Amino acid sequence: MTFPDLTEDEQLLVEAVARFVEERVRPNVADLERQGAYPDALVAEMKALGLFGMAVPVAFGGLGLRVPALAAMMEVLARGWTTLAAYVNSHGTVAYAIATHGTDDQKARFLPGLASGDHRGSLCLTEPGGGSDLQAIRGAVVAQDGGYGLSASKTYVTNGAKATLFLTLARLPQADATARPRFGLFLVERSRPGVSQTTTFHKTAFGLVDTVQIEMDAVPLTSADLLGGVEGKGFAQLMEVLEIGRIAIAASAVGLAANALSEAMRYAAERVAFGVPINRHQAIQLKLADMATRLVTARLITREAARIKQDGGRCDMISAMAKMHASDEALAVAHEAVVVHGGAGYIQDYTVERLHREALLYTIGEGTNDINRLVISRRMQGDEEMAWLGLLP
């Protein structure tokens, strides 16, 4: 596949990953899912390809990909196996946060390890009972021994069992309890005293992507562990960083939808009913046409969000649109792929059964789609992004 927004070098990198997916991943996905064992060999190959360093600048050993190229990589990975895209999604968001907002010391400390995959990054945002309302989190730091002590319970931490570095949102100390809360993003290494892993969650899909609860009990930190080193910027930093996460999720959803459409087309060409392949029946043709249209629109809005983010435009609105639309369309495409398969689509021997279960997660992660609709609605109250997207009357 050609990605029009990529440079020649970026296109070559994407093609190399696409070959890895076709030759090493797709033939083995069914067995790996059935065995339920973590795919260490494939992860090692991903490290060798530099995929854990997609968002890390070249100066620190990464690929230094621009946003359109990062989105293309996520689509290609998810088209082969969504699990592999999930391994590098939150990791890449952590790397991007440090590369964009970190101090020189933080970049030197963490980015080389994140690029190689020796350091694995994960986001610690959501708290039990908190959900999408991140400003209501209770996790906080207090002044302690010339630095901070961080106490928080963070739940649904994706890749948390493998992570060695947690980008953690916490409240900052403030003298006036009635004032608007201040937040910081802290770089918390798993090796710090007071960090522990408790619950492991068993999910409907993505069984090989660990999701856990992380407890932090008076973890000792200093200002060197505060992203950017300046108090009070954490929430603004997070909102900017999550734009990359939404684009990555959107691109992953596009990859899943492409896989589902491909499986539906193949099955429809092979399955014979009433004397002809079912892709000769108009009812199936209409479904395939709708699926293809949904896939293309999801891909186009995701590419547009990546382009705007790269160009430095306001991106919270278009990234929310891309994440919402791509995930909604992926779920619809996966559902229709099951319908095209008929009873076979409900059998685990067929890829579309798994894709249907996986697609639902994309409508939930990186902010539920209703939360993203609220983001879009609120941004529509101003002129800047409305003008950028050509939405003003």
C-alpha positions as CSV (number, residue, x, y, z in Angstrom):
1,M,0.0,0.0,0.0
2,T,1.2,3.5,-0.8
3,F,0.8,6.2,1.8
4,P,0.8,9.6,-0.1
5,D,1.9,11.7,2.9
6,L,5.2,9.8,3.5
7,T,8.7,10.5,2.3
8,E,10.5,7.9,0.2
9,D,12.5,6.8,3.2
10,E,9.3,6.5,5.4
11,Q,7.6,4.5,2.7
12,L,10.5,2.1,2.6
13,L,10.3,1.6,6.4
14,V,6.5,1.0,6.2
15,E,7.1,-1.5,3.4
16,A,9.7,-3.4,5.5
17,V,7.3,-3.6,8.4
18,A,4.5,-4.8,6.0
19,R,6.8,-7.6,4.8
20,F,7.5,-8.5,8.4
21,V,3.7,-8.6,9.1
22,E,3.0,-10.7,6.0
23,E,5.8,-13.2,6.4
24,R,6.3,-13.5,10.1
25,V,3.1,-12.4,11.8
26,R,0.0,-13.3,9.8
27,P,0.8,-17.0,9.2
28,N,1.3,-17.5,13.0
29,V,-1.5,-15.4,14.5
30,A,-4.0,-18.2,14.9
31,D,-1.6,-20.5,16.6
32,L,-0.3,-17.7,18.9
33,E,-3.8,-16.7,19.9
34,R,-4.7,-20.4,20.6
35,Q,-1.5,-21.0,22.7
36,G,-2.1,-17.9,24.7
37,A,1.6,-17.4,25.3
38,Y,3.3,-14.0,25.1
39,P,5.0,-13.7,21.6
40,D,8.6,-13.1,22.8
41,A,10.1,-13.9,19.4
42,L,7.9,-11.5,17.5
43,V,8.5,-8.8,20.1
44,A,12.3,-9.3,19.7
45,E,11.9,-8.9,15.9
46,M,9.9,-5.7,16.5
47,K,12.8,-4.4,18.7
48,A,15.2,-5.2,15.9
49,L,13.1,-3.3,13.4
50,G,13.1,-0.3,15.7
51,L,9.4,-0.3,16.2
52,F,9.6,0.6,19.9
53,G,11.5,3.7,18.8
54,M,9.0,5.1,16.3
55,A,8.3,8.2,18.4
56,V,11.9,8.6,19.6
57,P,14.2,11.1,17.8
58,V,17.1,9.8,15.7
59,A,19.5,11.5,18.1
60,F,18.4,9.1,20.9
61,G,18.5,6.0,18.8
62,G,14.9,6.0,17.5
63,L,13.3,6.1,14.0
64,G,12.1,9.7,14.6
65,L,9.0,9.2,12.5
66,R,6.7,12.0,11.6
67,V,3.1,11.6,12.7
68,P,1.8,10.4,9.3
69,A,4.5,7.7,9.2
70,L,3.7,6.7,12.8
71,A,0.0,6.3,11.8
72,A,1.0,4.3,8.8
73,M,3.0,2.0,10.9
74,M,0.2,1.5,13.3
75,E,-2.2,0.7,10.5
76,V,0.1,-1.9,9.0
77,L,0.8,-3.6,12.3
78,A,-2.9,-3.7,13.2
79,R,-3.8,-5.1,9.8
80,G,-1.6,-8.1,10.6
81,W,-2.3,-8.5,14.3
82,T,-3.8,-5.8,16.5
83,T,-2.0,-7.2,19.5
84,L,1.4,-6.0,18.1
85,A,0.0,-2.5,17.5
86,A,-1.2,-2.5,21.2
87,Y,2.4,-3.3,22.4
88,V,3.8,-0.1,20.9
89,N,0.8,2.3,21.2
90,S,1.0,3.5,24.8
91,H,4.8,2.9,24.7
92,G,5.0,5.3,21.8
93,T,2.8,7.9,23.6
94,V,5.2,7.8,26.6
95,A,8.2,8.3,24.3
96,Y,6.5,11.1,22.4
97,A,5.7,12.8,25.8
98,I,9.3,12.7,26.8
99,A,10.7,13.7,23.4
100,T,8.2,16.7,23.2
101,H,8.0,17.9,26.8
102,G,10.9,16.3,28.7
103,T,14.0,18.1,30.0
104,D,17.3,17.3,28.4
105,D,18.2,15.1,31.3
106,Q,14.9,13.2,31.0
107,K,15.5,12.6,27.3
108,A,19.0,11.3,27.9
109,R,17.8,9.1,30.8
110,F,14.9,7.4,29.1
111,L,14.7,7.8,25.3
112,P,17.6,5.5,24.3
113,G,16.1,2.7,26.4
114,L,12.6,3.3,25.1
115,A,14.0,3.3,21.5
116,S,15.6,-0.1,21.9
117,G,12.6,-1.6,23.8
118,D,14.8,-2.3,26.9
119,H,12.6,0.3,28.6
120,R,8.9,-0.3,28.1
121,G,6.6,2.7,28.7
122,S,3.0,2.7,29.9
123,L,0.4,5.3,30.9
124,C,-1.0,5.4,34.4
125,L,-4.0,7.7,34.2
126,T,-7.3,6.0,35.0
127,E,-8.2,5.4,38.6
128,P,-10.8,3.0,40.1
129,G,-14.2,4.7,39.9
130,G,-12.7,7.6,37.9
131,G,-13.1,6.6,34.3
132,S,-12.7,9.4,31.7
133,D,-12.9,12.2,34.3
134,L,-9.2,12.6,34.7
135,Q,-9.5,15.9,36.6
136,A,-11.3,14.0,39.4
137,I,-8.3,11.7,40.1
138,R,-7.3,11.3,43.7
139,G,-3.7,10.2,43.2
140,A,-1.4,13.0,44.5
141,V,2.1,13.9,45.5
142,V,3.0,15.5,48.8
143,A,6.2,17.3,49.8
144,Q,8.7,14.8,51.1
145,D,12.4,14.9,51.9
146,G,13.1,17.8,49.5
147,G,11.0,16.1,46.8
148,Y,7.7,14.3,46.5
149,G,6.0,11.3,47.7
150,L,3.5,9.9,45.2
151,S,0.5,7.8,46.3
152,A,-2.0,6.6,43.7
153,S,-4.1,3.6,42.5
154,K,-4.0,3.4,38.7
155,T,-6.2,0.9,36.9
156,Y,-6.6,-0.6,33.4
157,V,-2.9,0.0,32.8
158,T,-2.2,-1.4,29.3
159,N,1.1,-3.2,29.0
160,G,1.5,-2.6,32.7
161,A,3.0,-6.0,33.5
162,K,5.8,-5.5,31.0
163,A,6.3,-1.8,31.6
164,T,9.4,-0.5,33.3
165,L,8.4,3.2,33.1
166,F,5.0,4.7,34.0
167,L,3.9,8.1,32.8
168,T,1.7,9.0,35.8
169,L,-0.8,11.8,36.2
170,A,-1.1,13.1,39.8
171,R,-2.3,16.1,41.7
172,L,0.3,18.6,42.9
173,P,0.3,20.1,46.4
174,Q,-1.5,23.5,46.7
175,A,-2.0,25.8,49.7
176,D,-5.6,26.7,48.9
177,A,-7.8,23.6,49.0
178,T,-10.6,25.5,47.2
179,A,-8.4,26.5,44.2
180,R,-8.5,24.8,40.9
181,P,-6.3,21.6,41.2
182,R,-2.9,21.5,39.6
183,F,-1.5,18.4,38.0
184,G,1.9,16.9,37.1
185,L,3.0,14.1,34.8
186,F,5.6,12.0,36.6
187,L,8.1,9.5,35.2
188,V,7.9,6.7,37.6
189,E,10.2,3.7,37.2
190,R,8.9,0.3,38.2
191,S,12.0,-0.2,40.3
192,R,11.1,2.6,42.7
193,P,10.2,1.7,46.3
194,G,6.4,1.7,46.8
195,V,5.5,0.6,43.2
196,S,3.6,-2.7,43.0
197,Q,1.3,-4.5,40.6
198,T,-1.9,-6.1,41.9
199,T,-4.9,-7.1,39.8
200,T,-4.6,-8.6,36.3
201,F,-7.7,-8.0,34.3
202,H,-9.0,-10.7,31.9
203,K,-10.6,-9.1,28.9
204,T,-13.0,-10.0,26.1
205,A,-10.2,-9.7,23.6
206,F,-6.5,-8.8,23.4
207,G,-5.7,-11.6,25.8
208,L,-2.0,-11.3,25.2
209,V,-1.9,-7.6,26.0
210,D,-1.6,-7.4,29.8
211,T,-4.0,-5.0,31.6
212,V,-3.2,-4.5,35.3
213,Q,-3.7,-2.3,38.3
214,I,-0.6,-0.4,39.6
215,E,-0.4,0.8,43.2
216,M,2.0,3.6,44.2
217,D,2.5,4.0,47.9
218,A,4.5,7.0,48.9
219,V,6.9,6.5,46.0
220,P,9.9,8.8,46.5
221,L,10.4,11.3,43.6
222,T,12.2,14.5,42.8
223,S,11.7,17.4,40.4
224,A,13.9,15.4,38.0
225,D,11.0,12.9,37.7
226,L,8.4,15.6,36.8
227,L,7.9,15.8,33.1
228,G,9.5,19.0,31.9
229,G,10.6,19.9,35.5
230,V,8.0,22.6,36.0
231,E,4.9,22.2,38.2
232,G,1.4,22.8,36.9
233,K,1.8,21.9,33.3
234,G,0.8,18.2,33.5
235,F,-2.7,18.4,32.3
236,A,-1.9,20.6,29.3
237,Q,1.0,18.3,28.4
238,L,-1.3,15.3,28.7
239,M,-4.0,16.7,26.5
240,E,-1.4,17.4,23.8
241,V,0.1,14.0,24.1
242,L,-3.2,12.2,24.0
243,E,-3.7,13.6,20.5
244,I,-1.0,11.2,19.4
245,G,-2.6,8.4,21.2
246,R,-6.0,9.0,19.5
247,I,-4.4,9.1,16.1
248,A,-2.6,5.8,16.9
249,I,-5.8,4.2,18.0
250,A,-7.6,5.5,14.9
251,A,-4.9,4.1,12.7
252,S,-5.0,0.7,14.5
253,A,-8.8,0.6,14.0
254,V,-8.3,1.3,10.3
255,G,-5.9,-1.7,10.2
256,L,-8.4,-3.9,11.9
257,A,-11.1,-2.8,9.5
258,A,-8.8,-3.5,6.5
259,N,-8.2,-7.0,7.8
260,A,-11.9,-7.7,8.4
261,L,-12.8,-6.5,4.9
262,S,-10.0,-8.7,3.4
263,E,-11.2,-11.7,5.2
264,A,-14.8,-11.1,4.2
265,M,-13.9,-10.6,0.5
266,R,-11.8,-13.8,0.5
267,Y,-14.6,-15.9,2.2
268,A,-17.2,-14.4,-0.1
269,A,-15.2,-15.5,-3.1
270,E,-14.8,-19.0,-1.9
271,R,-18.1,-19.8,-0.2
272,V,-20.7,-21.2,-2.7
273,A,-24.4,-20.9,-2.2
274,F,-27.2,-21.6,-4.6
275,G,-24.6,-22.6,-7.2
276,V,-22.4,-19.5,-7.2
277,P,-19.9,-17.8,-4.9
278,I,-21.8,-15.6,-2.5
279,N,-20.0,-12.5,-3.8
280,R,-22.2,-12.9,-6.8
281,H,-25.3,-12.3,-4.7
282,Q,-26.4,-8.7,-4.5
283,A,-27.0,-8.8,-0.8
284,I,-23.3,-9.6,-0.2
285,Q,-22.1,-7.1,-2.8
286,L,-24.0,-4.3,-1.1
287,K,-22.4,-5.2,2.3
288,L,-18.9,-5.3,0.8
289,A,-19.4,-2.0,-0.9
290,D,-20.5,-0.4,2.4
291,M,-17.6,-2.0,4.2
292,A,-15.1,-0.6,1.7
293,T,-16.6,2.8,1.9
294,R,-16.4,2.8,5.7
295,L,-12.8,1.7,5.6
296,V,-11.8,4.4,3.2
297,T,-13.5,7.2,5.1
298,A,-11.9,6.1,8.3
299,R,-8.5,6.0,6.7
300,L,-8.8,9.4,5.1
301,I,-9.9,11.2,8.3
302,T,-7.0,9.5,10.2
303,R,-4.5,10.6,7.6
304,E,-5.9,14.1,7.8
305,A,-5.6,14.2,11.6
306,A,-2.0,13.0,11.3
307,R,-1.2,15.6,8.7
308,I,-2.7,18.5,10.8
309,K,-0.8,17.3,13.9
310,Q,2.4,17.2,12.0
311,D,1.9,20.6,10.6
312,G,1.3,22.1,14.1
313,G,-2.4,22.9,13.7
314,R,-5.0,22.6,16.5
315,C,-5.5,18.9,16.7
316,D,-7.7,18.0,19.7
317,M,-10.9,18.2,17.6
318,I,-9.7,16.4,14.4
319,S,-7.9,13.7,16.5
320,A,-11.1,13.1,18.5
321,M,-13.0,12.9,15.2
322,A,-10.6,10.5,13.7
323,K,-10.5,8.2,16.8
324,M,-14.3,8.3,17.1
325,H,-15.1,7.7,13.4
326,A,-12.4,5.2,12.7
327,S,-13.3,3.0,15.7
328,D,-17.0,3.2,15.0
329,E,-16.4,2.2,11.4
330,A,-14.1,-0.6,12.4
331,L,-16.7,-2.0,14.7
332,A,-19.3,-1.8,11.9
333,V,-17.0,-3.4,9.3
334,A,-16.0,-6.2,11.7
335,H,-19.7,-6.8,12.4
336,E,-20.5,-7.0,8.7
337,A,-17.6,-9.3,8.1
338,V,-19.1,-11.7,10.6
339,V,-22.5,-11.5,8.9
340,V,-20.8,-12.2,5.5
341,H,-19.3,-15.4,7.0
342,G,-22.7,-16.4,8.4
343,G,-22.5,-19.1,11.1
344,A,-18.8,-19.5,10.4
345,G,-18.3,-15.9,11.6
346,Y,-19.2,-17.0,15.1
347,I,-16.6,-19.8,15.2
348,Q,-13.2,-19.1,16.6
349,D,-11.4,-20.8,13.7
350,Y,-12.2,-17.8,11.6
351,T,-10.3,-14.5,12.0
352,V,-13.4,-12.3,11.9
353,E,-14.7,-13.7,15.2
354,R,-11.6,-12.3,17.0
355,L,-11.7,-9.1,15.0
356,H,-15.3,-8.5,16.1
357,R,-14.4,-8.8,19.7
358,E,-11.3,-6.6,19.4
359,A,-13.0,-3.8,17.5
360,L,-15.1,-2.9,20.5
361,L,-12.1,-1.9,22.5
362,Y,-11.2,0.8,20.1
363,T,-14.5,2.6,20.8
364,I,-13.5,2.6,24.5
365,G,-9.8,3.2,24.8
366,E,-8.1,6.7,24.5
367,G,-11.4,8.2,25.7
368,T,-14.8,6.6,25.0
369,N,-16.4,7.7,21.8
370,D,-19.0,9.7,23.7
371,I,-16.2,11.6,25.5
372,N,-14.6,12.3,22.1
373,R,-17.9,13.6,20.9
374,L,-17.9,16.0,23.9
375,V,-14.4,17.1,23.0
376,I,-15.6,17.8,19.4
377,S,-18.7,19.7,20.6
378,R,-16.7,21.9,23.0
379,R,-14.1,22.7,20.4
380,M,-16.9,23.8,18.0
381,Q,-17.6,26.7,20.4
382,G,-14.4,28.4,19.2
383,D,-13.3,29.6,15.7
384,E,-9.7,28.5,15.5
385,E,-10.1,24.8,14.8
386,M,-13.5,25.3,13.1
387,A,-11.7,27.6,10.6
388,W,-8.8,25.2,10.2
389,L,-11.3,22.4,9.3
390,G,-13.4,24.6,7.1
391,L,-16.5,24.3,9.4
392,L,-17.3,28.0,9.8
393,P,-20.3,29.4,7.9
